Amino acid sequence: MSPASTTSSSPQFEAIFNAALAKYKDQTKMELRNHPLASKIDACDSAESILAVFQEQAKAFDEFRNGDPKLFKWLQPVVTGLYALSTNPAVNAGVSLVSPNKSF
């Protein structure tokens, strides 16, 4: 993808992301960016640290879900891919997929 097409798609992604956040707020009456997990994820500096946050949450729900290892087999490539995209200078032209408040 050329830098020009990446730059032009960033505002489009940001608009879609912000629309999703607004829809979440409309449906739940909660601001997702103010969720306690959002600040934990914002503080992460690697895919592994993000996965550690999710692992911590999974442990908290262990009795409910029995620590489903299938979930992390599915989450690992998703988080790794999103983190790689968010730290890619070509994609990071104004939008960070993992942490919308930070530019890595």
ABEGO torsion letter per residue (X at the ends): XBAAAAAAAAAAAAAAAAAAAAAAAAAAGBBAAABAAAAAAAABABAAAAAAAAAAAAAAAAAAAGGBAAAAAAAAAAAAAAAAAAABAAAABGBBAABAABBX
